[in-house]
Amino acid sequence: MTGRHRRPASPAWRAVVVVGCWSAVLVAAPHEPVVGVVHDVALFVHLTSLVVGLGAVLLVDWFGMRWLARRATLSDVLRTAEGAHVPIWAGFTGLLASGLFLGAPAAPKAIAVLVVGLNGIYAGLLLSRLSRCAEPPVGLLVRAALAAAISQGAWWTAVVLGYLNSR
Ligand code: HEM
């Protein structure tokens, strides 16, 4: 069988897609309060996407902590991260798509959302490098830990600002 394998998009191309979608959503989202059934459905999708995306990120980081505590192997962490890729990006996409109907967020939250997206691409790059090393160098592990810390910081900044802005 002659299987044709599509080459995965380069990180630079993925970054262009993330920045493009992020900018398009910010420009197109309404700047006045949205009310009624559109708001309610969009908020439901927003919160569901948050559970899916951040839930998957937390699972990967939990395995990372188990690895630090020597209760899991590095390949357990990498396998979890590879499996979590789809729910993380599905959640992020759902947050952007539902945000389009909720309204444009203030600049600090918008920046946190962009950091989530771009850092996610960087984390994916580190993941594929880690998966190729039997004995990953310390520098690569430190960069992966930093990417995980930035990811947590950006996700929780967006959560807290989203929550506060909706009060
Ligand atoms: C990582 C991405 C995001 C996260 C984690 C996030 C998180 C949240 C959270 C926790 C809330 C509070 C919901 C509530 O208290 O009922 C919220 C509300 C909101 N979000 Fe997001 N959000 C994200 C992306 C976006 C984007 C891209 C937009 C717009 C383009 C957006 C627009 C809004 C708006 C307008 C509300 C207020 C909804 C309301 O209560 O009327 N969010 N977000």
Residues whose N, C-alpha, C, O or C-beta is under 5 A from the ligand:
A	BS01	HEM	V25 A29 L95 L96 G99 L100 L102 G103 A104 P105 V113 V116 W155 A158 V159 G162 Y163 S166
